[in-house]
Amino acid sequence: MLQGASLMTEGHRLCGNDWVFQQDNTAVHNARLTKDFFQRNNITLWNHPACSPDLNPTENIWGWMAVVLNF
């Protein structure tokens, strides 16, 4: 899934060589296969606590949309 999402080409193109991939460190995202993928492809991960909405802007956006758009 990560490979198919053009992560390898778009991250550098959009954010430069110092880009960092953000994920929420839940158990699913910390699977050995996932970690191996990031390591093999020299992708830097932003390390923060699992399921932390304070540190995850995507979760904050979804929460805002739910309130504003009455989802």
PyMOL Python script that loads the backbone (N, CA, C, O; Angstrom):
from pymol import cmd

cmd.read_pdbstr("""\
ATOM      1  N   MET A   1       0.824  -1.184   0.000  1.00  0.00           N
ATOM      2  CA  MET A   1       0.000   0.000   0.000  1.00  0.00           C
ATOM      3  C   MET A   1       0.876   1.259   0.000  1.00  0.00           C
ATOM      4  O   MET A   1       0.613   2.199  -0.750  1.00  0.00           O
ATOM      5  N   LEU A   2       1.906   1.275   0.833  1.00  0.00           N
ATOM      6  CA  LEU A   2       2.791   2.438   0.880  1.00  0.00           C
ATOM      7  C   LEU A   2       3.516   2.635  -0.446  1.00  0.00           C
ATOM      8  O   LEU A   2       3.642   3.760  -0.930  1.00  0.00           O
ATOM      9  N   GLN A   3       3.985   1.557  -1.022  1.00  0.00           N
ATOM     10  CA  GLN A   3       4.680   1.645  -2.303  1.00  0.00           C
ATOM     11  C   GLN A   3       3.732   2.147  -3.392  1.00  0.00           C
ATOM     12  O   GLN A   3       4.118   2.969  -4.222  1.00  0.00           O
ATOM     13  N   GLY A   4       2.497   1.655  -3.389  1.00  0.00           N
ATOM     14  CA  GLY A   4       1.515   2.048  -4.386  1.00  0.00           C
ATOM     15  C   GLY A   4       1.048   3.480  -4.243  1.00  0.00           C
ATOM     16  O   GLY A   4       0.499   4.043  -5.190  1.00  0.00           O
ATOM     17  N   ALA A   5       1.248   4.077  -3.094  1.00  0.00           N
ATOM     18  CA  ALA A   5       0.810   5.459  -2.847  1.00  0.00           C
ATOM     19  C   ALA A   5       1.850   6.475  -3.292  1.00  0.00           C
ATOM     20  O   ALA A   5       1.741   7.654  -2.955  1.00  0.00           O
ATOM     21  N   SER A   6       2.845   6.045  -4.036  1.00  0.00           N
ATOM     22  CA  SER A   6       3.905   6.923  -4.552  1.00  0.00           C
ATOM     23  C   SER A   6       4.686   7.611  -3.439  1.00  0.00           C
ATOM     24  O   SER A   6       5.237   8.695  -3.634  1.00  0.00           O
ATOM     25  N   LEU A   7       4.728   6.989  -2.299  1.00  0.00           N
ATOM     26  CA  LEU A   7       5.448   7.554  -1.168  1.00  0.00           C
ATOM     27  C   LEU A   7       6.907   7.813  -1.508  1.00  0.00           C
ATOM     28  O   LEU A   7       7.478   8.822  -1.094  1.00  0.00           O
ATOM     29  N   MET A   8       7.494   6.921  -2.246  1.00  0.00           N
ATOM     30  CA  MET A   8       8.917   7.025  -2.545  1.00  0.00           C
ATOM     31  C   MET A   8       9.249   8.242  -3.416  1.00  0.00           C
ATOM     32  O   MET A   8      10.309   8.842  -3.239  1.00  0.00           O
ATOM     33  N   THR A   9       8.386   8.611  -4.333  1.00  0.00           N
ATOM     34  CA  THR A   9       8.697   9.736  -5.220  1.00  0.00           C
ATOM     35  C   THR A   9       8.074  11.044  -4.751  1.00  0.00           C
ATOM     36  O   THR A   9       8.700  12.097  -4.870  1.00  0.00           O
ATOM     37  N   GLU A  10       6.889  11.001  -4.234  1.00  0.00           N
ATOM     38  CA  GLU A  10       6.181  12.242  -3.896  1.00  0.00           C
ATOM     39  C   GLU A  10       6.683  12.906  -2.627  1.00  0.00           C
ATOM     40  O   GLU A  10       6.677  14.134  -2.540  1.00  0.00           O
ATOM     41  N   GLY A  11       7.116  12.137  -1.645  1.00  0.00           N
ATOM     42  CA  GLY A  11       7.617  12.733  -0.404  1.00  0.00           C
ATOM     43  C   GLY A  11       8.769  13.680  -0.663  1.00  0.00           C
ATOM     44  O   GLY A  11       8.757  14.823  -0.205  1.00  0.00           O
ATOM     45  N   HIS A  12       9.758  13.211  -1.390  1.00  0.00           N
ATOM     46  CA  HIS A  12      10.917  14.049  -1.702  1.00  0.00           C
ATOM     47  C   HIS A  12      10.542  15.198  -2.633  1.00  0.00           C
ATOM     48  O   HIS A  12      11.032  16.316  -2.478  1.00  0.00           O
ATOM     49  N   ARG A  13       9.680  14.919  -3.590  1.00  0.00           N
ATOM     50  CA  ARG A  13       9.306  15.951  -4.555  1.00  0.00           C
ATOM     51  C   ARG A  13       8.547  17.090  -3.879  1.00  0.00           C
ATOM     52  O   ARG A  13       8.791  18.261  -4.171  1.00  0.00           O
ATOM     53  N   LEU A  14       7.632  16.750  -2.982  1.00  0.00           N
ATOM     54  CA  LEU A  14       6.801  17.760  -2.345  1.00  0.00           C
ATOM     55  C   LEU A  14       7.461  18.455  -1.157  1.00  0.00           C
ATOM     56  O   LEU A  14       7.210  19.633  -0.902  1.00  0.00           O
ATOM     57  N   CYS A  15       8.309  17.717  -0.429  1.00  0.00           N
ATOM     58  CA  CYS A  15       8.823  18.243   0.837  1.00  0.00           C
ATOM     59  C   CYS A  15      10.334  18.384   0.900  1.00  0.00           C
ATOM     60  O   CYS A  15      10.862  18.840   1.914  1.00  0.00           O
ATOM     61  N   GLY A  16      11.040  18.007  -0.151  1.00  0.00           N
ATOM     62  CA  GLY A  16      12.497  18.089  -0.124  1.00  0.00           C
ATOM     63  C   GLY A  16      13.118  16.837   0.473  1.00  0.00           C
ATOM     64  O   GLY A  16      12.417  15.884   0.813  1.00  0.00           O
ATOM     65  N   ASN A  17      14.420  16.847   0.595  1.00  0.00           N
ATOM     66  CA  ASN A  17      15.146  15.654   1.045  1.00  0.00           C
ATOM     67  C   ASN A  17      15.022  15.373   2.533  1.00  0.00           C
ATOM     68  O   ASN A  17      15.323  14.263   2.971  1.00  0.00           O
ATOM     69  N   ASP A  18      14.589  16.342   3.315  1.00  0.00           N
ATOM     70  CA  ASP A  18      14.509  16.168   4.766  1.00  0.00           C
ATOM     71  C   ASP A  18      13.102  15.849   5.253  1.00  0.00           C
ATOM     72  O   ASP A  18      12.791  16.095   6.418  1.00  0.00           O
ATOM     73  N   TRP A  19      12.245  15.309   4.394  1.00  0.00           N
ATOM     74  CA  TRP A  19      10.869  15.035   4.781  1.00  0.00           C
ATOM     75  C   TRP A  19      10.801  13.881   5.781  1.00  0.00           C
ATOM     76  O   TRP A  19      11.662  13.001   5.798  1.00  0.00           O
ATOM     77  N   VAL A  20       9.769  13.905   6.604  1.00  0.00           N
ATOM     78  CA  VAL A  20       9.557  12.892   7.638  1.00  0.00           C
ATOM     79  C   VAL A  20       8.143  12.354   7.484  1.00  0.00           C
ATOM     80  O   VAL A  20       7.196  13.126   7.339  1.00  0.00           O
ATOM     81  N   PHE A  21       7.995  11.036   7.514  1.00  0.00           N
ATOM     82  CA  PHE A  21       6.689  10.407   7.389  1.00  0.00           C
ATOM     83  C   PHE A  21       6.035  10.345   8.758  1.00  0.00           C
ATOM     84  O   PHE A  21       6.673   9.970   9.741  1.00  0.00           O
ATOM     85  N   GLN A  22       4.765  10.710   8.820  1.00  0.00           N
ATOM     86  CA  GLN A  22       4.039  10.708  10.092  1.00  0.00           C
ATOM     87  C   GLN A  22       3.040   9.568  10.123  1.00  0.00           C
ATOM     88  O   GLN A  22       2.270   9.369   9.184  1.00  0.00           O
ATOM     89  N   GLN A  23       3.064   8.830  11.209  1.00  0.00           N
ATOM     90  CA  GLN A  23       2.052   7.817  11.479  1.00  0.00           C
ATOM     91  C   GLN A  23       1.824   7.810  12.981  1.00  0.00           C
ATOM     92  O   GLN A  23       2.599   8.402  13.732  1.00  0.00           O
ATOM     93  N   ASP A  24       0.768   7.144  13.421  1.00  0.00           N
ATOM     94  CA  ASP A  24       0.420   7.267  14.836  1.00  0.00           C
ATOM     95  C   ASP A  24       0.972   6.166  15.728  1.00  0.00           C
ATOM     96  O   ASP A  24       0.593   6.096  16.897  1.00  0.00           O
ATOM     97  N   ASN A  25       1.845   5.310  15.231  1.00  0.00           N
ATOM     98  CA  ASN A  25       2.529   4.288  16.028  1.00  0.00           C
ATOM     99  C   ASN A  25       1.599   3.270  16.685  1.00  0.00           C
ATOM    100  O   ASN A  25       1.997   2.623  17.654  1.00  0.00           O
ATOM    101  N   THR A  26       0.392   3.111  16.195  1.00  0.00           N
ATOM    102  CA  THR A  26      -0.457   2.042  16.719  1.00  0.00           C
ATOM    103  C   THR A  26       0.147   0.700  16.317  1.00  0.00           C
ATOM    104  O   THR A  26       1.025   0.643  15.456  1.00  0.00           O
ATOM    105  N   ALA A  27      -0.314  -0.352  16.927  1.00  0.00           N
ATOM    106  CA  ALA A  27       0.258  -1.681  16.693  1.00  0.00           C
ATOM    107  C   ALA A  27       0.239  -2.071  15.216  1.00  0.00           C
ATOM    108  O   ALA A  27       1.184  -2.693  14.732  1.00  0.00           O
ATOM    109  N   VAL A  28      -0.810  -1.718  14.504  1.00  0.00           N
ATOM    110  CA  VAL A  28      -0.920  -2.070  13.093  1.00  0.00           C
ATOM    111  C   VAL A  28       0.179  -1.389  12.277  1.00  0.00           C
ATOM    112  O   VAL A  28       0.740  -1.980  11.354  1.00  0.00           O
ATOM    113  N   HIS A  29       0.472  -0.157  12.625  1.00  0.00           N
ATOM    114  CA  HIS A  29       1.489   0.595  11.891  1.00  0.00           C
ATOM    115  C   HIS A  29       2.899   0.237  12.314  1.00  0.00           C
ATOM    116  O   HIS A  29       3.863   0.621  11.651  1.00  0.00           O
ATOM    117  N   ASN A  30       3.030  -0.493  13.408  1.00  0.00           N
ATOM    118  CA  ASN A  30       4.338  -0.897  13.900  1.00  0.00           C
ATOM    119  C   ASN A  30       4.665  -2.348  13.573  1.00  0.00           C
ATOM    120  O   ASN A  30       5.565  -2.928  14.180  1.00  0.00           O
ATOM    121  N   ALA A  31       3.963  -2.928  12.642  1.00  0.00           N
ATOM    122  CA  ALA A  31       4.245  -4.303  12.243  1.00  0.00           C
ATOM    123  C   ALA A  31       5.660  -4.395  11.676  1.00  0.00           C
ATOM    124  O   ALA A  31       6.164  -3.440  11.084  1.00  0.00           O
ATOM    125  N   ARG A  32       6.284  -5.532  11.858  1.00  0.00           N
ATOM    126  CA  ARG A  32       7.651  -5.723  11.373  1.00  0.00           C
ATOM    127  C   ARG A  32       7.759  -5.439   9.869  1.00  0.00           C
ATOM    128  O   ARG A  32       8.731  -4.833   9.418  1.00  0.00           O
ATOM    129  N   LEU A  33       6.771  -5.873   9.109  1.00  0.00           N
ATOM    130  CA  LEU A  33       6.777  -5.651   7.669  1.00  0.00           C
ATOM    131  C   LEU A  33       6.805  -4.162   7.344  1.00  0.00           C
ATOM    132  O   LEU A  33       7.526  -3.731   6.445  1.00  0.00           O
ATOM    133  N   THR A  34       6.024  -3.384   8.074  1.00  0.00           N
ATOM    134  CA  THR A  34       5.978  -1.939   7.865  1.00  0.00           C
ATOM    135  C   THR A  34       7.301  -1.290   8.251  1.00  0.00           C
ATOM    136  O   THR A  34       7.831  -0.462   7.511  1.00  0.00           O
ATOM    137  N   LYS A  35       7.831  -1.668   9.412  1.00  0.00           N
ATOM    138  CA  LYS A  35       9.110  -1.123   9.852  1.00  0.00           C
ATOM    139  C   LYS A  35      10.222  -1.457   8.869  1.00  0.00           C
ATOM    140  O   LYS A  35      11.067  -0.615   8.562  1.00  0.00           O
ATOM    141  N   ASP A  36      10.216  -2.689   8.380  1.00  0.00           N
ATOM    142  CA  ASP A  36      11.226  -3.112   7.402  1.00  0.00           C
ATOM    143  C   ASP A  36      11.125  -2.286   6.120  1.00  0.00           C
ATOM    144  O   ASP A  36      12.142  -1.906   5.541  1.00  0.00           O
ATOM    145  N   PHE A  37       9.897  -2.009   5.680  1.00  0.00           N
ATOM    146  CA  PHE A  37       9.698  -1.194   4.478  1.00  0.00           C
ATOM    147  C   PHE A  37      10.330   0.179   4.650  1.00  0.00           C
ATOM    148  O   PHE A  37      11.066   0.638   3.776  1.00  0.00           O
ATOM    149  N   PHE A  38      10.050   0.835   5.766  1.00  0.00           N
ATOM    150  CA  PHE A  38      10.590   2.167   6.002  1.00  0.00           C
ATOM    151  C   PHE A  38      12.115   2.135   6.086  1.00  0.00           C
ATOM    152  O   PHE A  38      12.789   3.010   5.542  1.00  0.00           O
ATOM    153  N   GLN A  39      12.649   1.138   6.759  1.00  0.00           N
ATOM    154  CA  GLN A  39      14.098   1.040   6.898  1.00  0.00           C
ATOM    155  C   GLN A  39      14.774   0.772   5.551  1.00  0.00           C
ATOM    156  O   GLN A  39      15.775   1.409   5.224  1.00  0.00           O
ATOM    157  N   ARG A  40      14.237  -0.158   4.776  1.00  0.00           N
ATOM    158  CA  ARG A  40      14.808  -0.472   3.459  1.00  0.00           C
ATOM    159  C   ARG A  40      14.811   0.737   2.536  1.00  0.00           C
ATOM    160  O   ARG A  40      15.716   0.895   1.717  1.00  0.00           O
ATOM    161  N   ASN A  41      13.807   1.584   2.664  1.00  0.00           N
ATOM    162  CA  ASN A  41      13.663   2.731   1.780  1.00  0.00           C
ATOM    163  C   ASN A  41      14.185   4.032   2.387  1.00  0.00           C
ATOM    164  O   ASN A  41      13.956   5.115   1.849  1.00  0.00           O
ATOM    165  N   ASN A  42      14.887   3.913   3.512  1.00  0.00           N
ATOM    166  CA  ASN A  42      15.490   5.085   4.181  1.00  0.00           C
ATOM    167  C   ASN A  42      14.483   6.197   4.424  1.00  0.00           C
ATOM    168  O   ASN A  42      14.758   7.367   4.156  1.00  0.00           O
ATOM    169  N   ILE A  43      13.314   5.823   4.934  1.00  0.00           N
ATOM    170  CA  ILE A  43      12.269   6.792   5.245  1.00  0.00           C
ATOM    171  C   ILE A  43      12.325   7.103   6.732  1.00  0.00           C
ATOM    172  O   ILE A  43      12.245   6.202   7.567  1.00  0.00           O
ATOM    173  N   THR A  44      12.461   8.368   7.053  1.00  0.00           N
ATOM    174  CA  THR A  44      12.505   8.806   8.444  1.00  0.00           C
ATOM    175  C   THR A  44      11.080   8.903   8.972  1.00  0.00           C
ATOM    176  O   THR A  44      10.209   9.483   8.323  1.00  0.00           O
ATOM    177  N   LEU A  45      10.846   8.337  10.148  1.00  0.00           N
ATOM    178  CA  LEU A  45       9.527   8.391  10.775  1.00  0.00           C
ATOM    179  C   LEU A  45       9.539   9.416  11.893  1.00  0.00           C
ATOM    180  O   LEU A  45      10.522   9.554  12.623  1.00  0.00           O
ATOM    181  N   TRP A  46       8.433  10.129  12.014  1.00  0.00           N
ATOM    182  CA  TRP A  46       8.257  11.040  13.134  1.00  0.00           C
ATOM    183  C   TRP A  46       7.728  10.209  14.290  1.00  0.00           C
ATOM    184  O   TRP A  46       6.638   9.643  14.200  1.00  0.00           O
ATOM    185  N   ASN A  47       8.479  10.131  15.361  1.00  0.00           N
ATOM    186  CA  ASN A  47       8.129   9.271  16.486  1.00  0.00           C
ATOM    187  C   ASN A  47       7.301  10.042  17.508  1.00  0.00           C
ATOM    188  O   ASN A  47       7.769  11.024  18.085  1.00  0.00           O
ATOM    189  N   HIS A  48       6.076   9.594  17.726  1.00  0.00           N
ATOM    190  CA  HIS A  48       5.230  10.180  18.766  1.00  0.00           C
ATOM    191  C   HIS A  48       4.320   9.097  19.324  1.00  0.00           C
ATOM    192  O   HIS A  48       4.200   8.033  18.715  1.00  0.00           O
ATOM    193  N   PRO A  49       3.677   9.331  20.456  1.00  0.00           N
ATOM    194  CA  PRO A  49       2.874   8.302  21.127  1.00  0.00           C
ATOM    195  C   PRO A  49       1.736   7.765  20.260  1.00  0.00           C
ATOM    196  O   PRO A  49       1.187   8.478  19.419  1.00  0.00           O
ATOM    197  N   ALA A  50       1.396   6.510  20.477  1.00  0.00           N
ATOM    198  CA  ALA A  50       0.292   5.880  19.752  1.00  0.00           C
ATOM    199  C   ALA A  50      -1.028   6.575  20.072  1.00  0.00           C
ATOM    200  O   ALA A  50      -1.287   6.937  21.220  1.00  0.00           O
ATOM    201  N   CYS A  51      -1.844   6.753  19.067  1.00  0.00           N
ATOM    202  CA  CYS A  51      -3.207   7.300  19.193  1.00  0.00           C
ATOM    203  C   CYS A  51      -3.245   8.653  19.905  1.00  0.00           C
ATOM    204  O   CYS A  51      -4.122   8.880  20.738  1.00  0.00           O
ATOM    205  N   SER A  52      -2.341   9.524  19.600  1.00  0.00           N
ATOM    206  CA  SER A  52      -2.305  10.829  20.237  1.00  0.00           C
ATOM    207  C   SER A  52      -2.926  11.880  19.320  1.00  0.00           C
ATOM    208  O   SER A  52      -2.253  12.368  18.412  1.00  0.00           O
ATOM    209  N   PRO A  53      -4.198  12.241  19.535  1.00  0.00           N
ATOM    210  CA  PRO A  53      -4.832  13.236  18.666  1.00  0.00           C
ATOM    211  C   PRO A  53      -4.176  14.609  18.776  1.00  0.00           C
ATOM    212  O   PRO A  53      -4.262  15.409  17.843  1.00  0.00           O
ATOM    213  N   ASP A  54      -3.524  14.893  19.900  1.00  0.00           N
ATOM    214  CA  ASP A  54      -2.855  16.178  20.053  1.00  0.00           C
ATOM    215  C   ASP A  54      -1.690  16.335  19.087  1.00  0.00           C
ATOM    216  O   ASP A  54      -1.365  17.445  18.667  1.00  0.00           O
ATOM    217  N   LEU A  55      -1.070  15.226  18.741  1.00  0.00           N
ATOM    218  CA  LEU A  55       0.094  15.267  17.869  1.00  0.00           C
ATOM    219  C   LEU A  55      -0.218  14.821  16.453  1.00  0.00           C
ATOM    220  O   LEU A  55       0.684  14.738  15.619  1.00  0.00           O
ATOM    221  N   ASN A  56      -1.465  14.536  16.172  1.00  0.00           N
ATOM    222  CA  ASN A  56      -1.833  14.041  14.860  1.00  0.00           C
ATOM    223  C   ASN A  56      -2.801  15.017  14.201  1.00  0.00           C
ATOM    224  O   ASN A  56      -3.998  14.980  14.483  1.00  0.00           O
ATOM    225  N   PRO A  57      -2.302  15.887  13.329  1.00  0.00           N
ATOM    226  CA  PRO A  57      -3.178  16.885  12.720  1.00  0.00           C
ATOM    227  C   PRO A  57      -4.312  16.279  11.902  1.00  0.00           C
ATOM    228  O   PRO A  57      -5.379  16.883  11.787  1.00  0.00           O
ATOM    229  N   THR A  58      -4.100  15.104  11.338  1.00  0.00           N
ATOM    230  CA  THR A  58      -5.162  14.465  10.555  1.00  0.00           C
ATOM    231  C   THR A  58      -6.367  14.174  11.440  1.00  0.00           C
ATOM    232  O   THR A  58      -7.505  14.422  11.042  1.00  0.00           O
ATOM    233  N   GLU A  59      -6.126  13.653  12.626  1.00  0.00           N
ATOM    234  CA  GLU A  59      -7.228  13.366  13.548  1.00  0.00           C
ATOM    235  C   GLU A  59      -7.942  14.648  13.944  1.00  0.00           C
ATOM    236  O   GLU A  59      -9.166  14.660  14.070  1.00  0.00           O
ATOM    237  N   ASN A  60      -7.199  15.721  14.139  1.00  0.00           N
ATOM    238  CA  ASN A  60      -7.815  16.999  14.485  1.00  0.00           C
ATOM    239  C   ASN A  60      -8.689  17.511  13.346  1.00  0.00           C
ATOM    240  O   ASN A  60      -9.763  18.062  13.585  1.00  0.00           O
ATOM    241  N   ILE A  61      -8.237  17.332  12.119  1.00  0.00           N
ATOM    242  CA  ILE A  61      -9.020  17.765  10.957  1.00  0.00           C
ATOM    243  C   ILE A  61     -10.309  16.962  10.857  1.00  0.00           C
ATOM    244  O   ILE A  61     -11.375  17.533  10.629  1.00  0.00           O
ATOM    245  N   TRP A  62     -10.225  15.634  11.027  1.00  0.00           N
ATOM    246  CA  TRP A  62     -11.434  14.798  10.978  1.00  0.00           C
ATOM    247  C   TRP A  62     -12.414  15.208  12.070  1.00  0.00           C
ATOM    248  O   TRP A  62     -13.620  15.264  11.832  1.00  0.00           O
ATOM    249  N   GLY A  63     -11.904  15.497  13.266  1.00  0.00           N
ATOM    250  CA  GLY A  63     -12.766  15.934  14.358  1.00  0.00           C
ATOM    251  C   GLY A  63     -13.440  17.255  14.043  1.00  0.00           C
ATOM    252  O   GLY A  63     -14.630  17.427  14.308  1.00  0.00           O
ATOM    253  N   TRP A  64     -12.680  18.199  13.472  1.00  0.00           N
ATOM    254  CA  TRP A  64     -13.235  19.493  13.075  1.00  0.00           C
ATOM    255  C   TRP A  64     -14.312  19.312  12.013  1.00  0.00           C
ATOM    256  O   TRP A  64     -15.376  19.928  12.089  1.00  0.00           O
ATOM    257  N   MET A  65     -14.036  18.464  11.023  1.00  0.00           N
ATOM    258  CA  MET A  65     -15.014  18.238   9.952  1.00  0.00           C
ATOM    259  C   MET A  65     -16.300  17.615  10.502  1.00  0.00           C
ATOM    260  O   MET A  65     -17.396  17.955  10.056  1.00  0.00           O
ATOM    261  N   ALA A  66     -16.166  16.717  11.456  1.00  0.00           N
ATOM    262  CA  ALA A  66     -17.341  16.079  12.035  1.00  0.00           C
ATOM    263  C   ALA A  66     -18.248  17.113  12.714  1.00  0.00           C
ATOM    264  O   ALA A  66     -19.474  17.040  12.623  1.00  0.00           O
ATOM    265  N   VAL A  67     -17.621  18.072  13.391  1.00  0.00           N
ATOM    266  CA  VAL A  67     -18.399  19.102  14.086  1.00  0.00           C
ATOM    267  C   VAL A  67     -18.992  20.108  13.094  1.00  0.00           C
ATOM    268  O   VAL A  67     -20.189  20.389  13.131  1.00  0.00           O
ATOM    269  N   VAL A  68     -18.169  20.635  12.229  1.00  0.00           N
ATOM    270  CA  VAL A  68     -18.588  21.690  11.316  1.00  0.00           C
ATOM    271  C   VAL A  68     -19.565  21.180  10.264  1.00  0.00           C
ATOM    272  O   VAL A  68     -20.534  21.860   9.926  1.00  0.00           O
ATOM    273  N   LEU A  69     -19.309  19.986   9.750  1.00  0.00           N
ATOM    274  CA  LEU A  69     -20.154  19.458   8.677  1.00  0.00           C
ATOM    275  C   LEU A  69     -21.229  18.487   9.177  1.00  0.00           C
ATOM    276  O   LEU A  69     -21.936  17.868   8.381  1.00  0.00           O
ATOM    277  N   ASN A  70     -21.342  18.363  10.472  1.00  0.00           N
ATOM    278  CA  ASN A  70     -22.358  17.508  11.102  1.00  0.00           C
ATOM    279  C   ASN A  70     -22.300  16.046  10.629  1.00  0.00           C
ATOM    280  O   ASN A  70     -23.328  15.439  10.328  1.00  0.00           O
ATOM    281  N   PHE A  71     -21.097  15.500  10.569  1.00  0.00           N
ATOM    282  CA  PHE A  71     -20.954  14.078  10.198  1.00  0.00           C
ATOM    283  C   PHE A  71     -21.241  13.201  11.362  1.00  0.00           C
ATOM    284  O   PHE A  71     -21.173  11.978  11.246  1.00  0.00           O
TER     285      PHE A  71
END
""", "prot")
cmd.dss("prot")
cmd.show_as("cartoon", "prot")
cmd.util.cbc("prot")
cmd.orient("prot")
